[in-house]
Amino acid sequence: MESSGYWNYYDKDYKWNYQNPHINLDYTRSKFMSIGMSEEEAEKYIKSGYICLEHVDIVVDRFYGGCLMSSDFRTRFPLNKFNLQNTRMKKNIWVEKAKSIVDIKNIVDTYTSKTNRNYLFRGQTSNYQIEREINNPNFIVPEFGEISLLPSLWRVMLNTNPTSFEEFRNLSPLEWSYLLYSKFDLEDIKHREKILAHKGELIFTMSDMENCSDPILREFGKYRLDLMMHMDNILAPTLITLLQHYGLYSNVLDLTKSLDVAIFFATSKFKMDNNISQYDFIGTNKRQSLIYIIREDSREMIHHDDSNETIKPYNPLRPILQECVVSASSTCALNLPADFIEGIIVLDFDLDDSSLILSESELFPSEKMDTFLSILKKHKVMKKHLTEFKTSNKT
């Protein structure tokens, strides 16, 4: 089966040494030294994620900026004016301490009514900071530092090789088709093709199959065409979302439209034991739990499309039940979701599990209910990396 290289991410010996042909670190080093940095200083900036784009001399903070040829003095700077010491945070992120579950909802309602914006949420049991020697002061929040909303894929890359510029590689079309053809009996498909061939009706292409005389082959031919035509555009965000929600590496970060879902993840800690995943209730984690309030942006965030005809027959429930929205990122915008944080609610109270509205089983249903999970488990390599919960083992 054709491989995309996706499974390299799971190889503990993978070097993460891919270098983007559009990013030249030697050029960056020389340009930093040309504005007065020592070689040692230039190296610190490079390892911290600052790169200089060739021909335009724009310094990009790869955690947010993207390889754009414009400057905004927050994430992209003209080389001749690049001086982080003279910048200060221009974005006002509010912080509120909630004293109860009801208080959390009241705080959200208050800010929603003030701004008339659509907000998304992400609950965590504690705050994590970007670990780099030179932080971007435009993104430092007092008491919280430079907040990390890095997808796990990029955390692994940075821990292994902080100057790697790996682009995300999805599963190949053949690998996806192996999973998504499972609603068809492929042996029966081959048998039907042979019958038509004996009758003189030969099938050479997907279009031939879509227009043949056999109704089962026509259905399969249409499905194959739809899958191949949409794999790299319309369908791609949905497939990447599914990777993320079933515990596989992706370049997106989970957000949710549901405050109740965010509260669950803010008060439940993930662990894995003997390949079985579990969320243990930990309350407000000694009042360290928090919920990020994130401004929705249709250009960088994607709602899960549960109506997609290619995916719908497989009933992938996790993203639906978790009211999923994913936020994009890339090798030159690693921490992009954090650029949309509007506020932080600290859960400054004690909590017992009787106050929770949602449970693990409601957000991670069994494979008996979630057909897509059962399909993933049939893939030998994929099965090893899935997040499979206790509820998923019940039949």
SULHU-V821888 format. One record per residue. PHI is phi as a letter, one per 40 degrees, with the letter a starting at -180 (* if undefined). PSI is psi in whole degrees, 0 to 359 (NA if undefined). Layout:
PHI&PSI + PHI&PSI
//
This chain:
*&136 + d&134 + b&141 + c&349 + g&358 + d&320 + c&351 + d&330 + d&336 + c&357 + c&116 + c&342 + c&5 + c&132 + c&345 + f&49 + b&18 + c&133 + b&123 + c&128 + c&343 + c&359 + b&119 + b&105 + c&332 + c&319 + c&316 + d&314 + d&314 + c&322 + c&321 + c&320 + c&333 + c&342 + b&17 + h&1 + c&146 + c&166 + c&323 + c&317 + c&316 + d&319 + c&323 + c&318 + c&318 + c&312 + c&337 + c&354 + h&17 + b&126 + b&154 + b&125 + c&134 + c&151 + g&335 + b&346 + f&51 + b&128 + c&124 + b&132 + c&107 + c&353 + c&341 + a&330 + c&324 + g&158 + c&65 + b&148 + c&31 + b&165 + b&143 + b&0 + g&17 + b&311 + b&341 + b&132 + b&141 + c&136 + d&317 + c&354 + b&18 + c&108 + a&95 + c&336 + c&338 + c&9 + b&156 + b&157 + c&125 + b&347 + c&128 + c&103 + c&119 + c&152 + b&128 + b&146 + b&117 + c&141 + b&359 + a&170 + c&317 + c&321 + c&322 + d&311 + c&325 + c&321 + c&314 + c&315 + c&320 + c&311 + c&327 + c&318 + c&329 + c&319 + b&339 + f&36 + b&159 + c&124 + b&148 + b&167 + b&151 + a&120 + c&137 + b&153 + c&347 + a&167 + c&142 + b&143 + b&155 + c&126 + c&92 + a&152 + c&322 + b&104 + c&161 + c&112 + c&340 + c&346 + b&10 + c&127 + b&126 + d&135 + g&345 + b&343 + g&204 + c&108 + c&133 + c&119 + b&47 + c&129 + d&149 + d&329 + d&313 + c&330 + c&318 + c&316 + c&312 + c&325 + c&331 + c&314 + a&95 + c&347 + b&19 + c&145 + b&52 + c&131 + c&145 + c&132 + b&115 + c&170 + d&150 + c&161 + d&322 + c&322 + c&319 + c&319 + c&327 + d&321 + c&314 + c&349 + c&359 + c&345 + c&351 + b&150 + c&99 + c&331 + c&321 + c&323 + c&313 + c&319 + c&317 + c&324 + c&319 + c&320 + c&315 + c&322 + c&319 + c&332 + c&357 + g&7 + b&97 + c&143 + b&116 + b&330 + b&169 + c&324 + c&321 + d&317 + c&319 + c&335 + b&15 + c&179 + c&345 + c&121 + c&325 + c&317 + c&325 + c&317 + c&316 + c&319 + c&318 + c&318 + c&316 + c&315 + c&314 + d&316 + c&311 + c&324 + c&328 + b&355 + d&320 + c&2 + b&272 + d&319 + c&337 + d&312 + c&324 + c&317 + c&319 + c&322 + d&319 + c&320 + d&312 + c&315 + c&343 + b&19 + g&12 + b&159 + c&140 + a&175 + b&22 + b&161 + b&137 + c&128 + b&174 + a&152 + c&346 + b&122 + c&326 + c&320 + c&316 + c&321 + c&321 + d&311 + c&338 + c&341 + b&8 + b&130 + b&132 + c&139 + a&161 + b&131 + b&119 + f&45 + g&9 + b&126 + c&156 + a&144 + b&117 + c&132 + c&127 + b&14 + g&220 + c&17 + f&54 + f&37 + g&26 + c&345 + c&149 + a&165 + b&124 + c&134 + b&119 + b&128 + c&129 + c&136 + b&114 + c&341 + c&332 + b&358 + b&143 + b&124 + c&140 + c&131 + c&94 + c&2 + c&357 + c&124 + c&336 + c&326 + c&331 + d&320 + c&341 + c&354 + f&57 + c&105 + c&331 + d&307 + c&333 + c&310 + c&331 + c&9 + f&58 + c&136 + b&135 + b&147 + b&132 + c&161 + a&169 + a&176 + c&341 + b&18 + a&60 + c&321 + b&29 + d&321 + d&329 + c&340 + c&349 + b&8 + c&127 + b&326 + a&168 + b&129 + b&118 + c&131 + c&85 + c&58 + a&167 + c&155 + a&139 + b&163 + c&349 + c&344 + c&347 + c&141 + c&326 + b&153 + b&168 + d&316 + c&333 + c&333 + c&339 + b&74 + c&165 + c&163 + c&339 + c&326 + c&323 + b&94 + d&323 + c&321 + c&317 + c&326 + c&316 + c&323 + c&342 + c&345 + c&112 + d&316 + c&315 + c&322 + d&326 + c&338 + b&358 + c&151 + c&107 + b&122 + c&166 + d&319 + c&332 + c&342 + c&349 + c&133 + b&NA
//
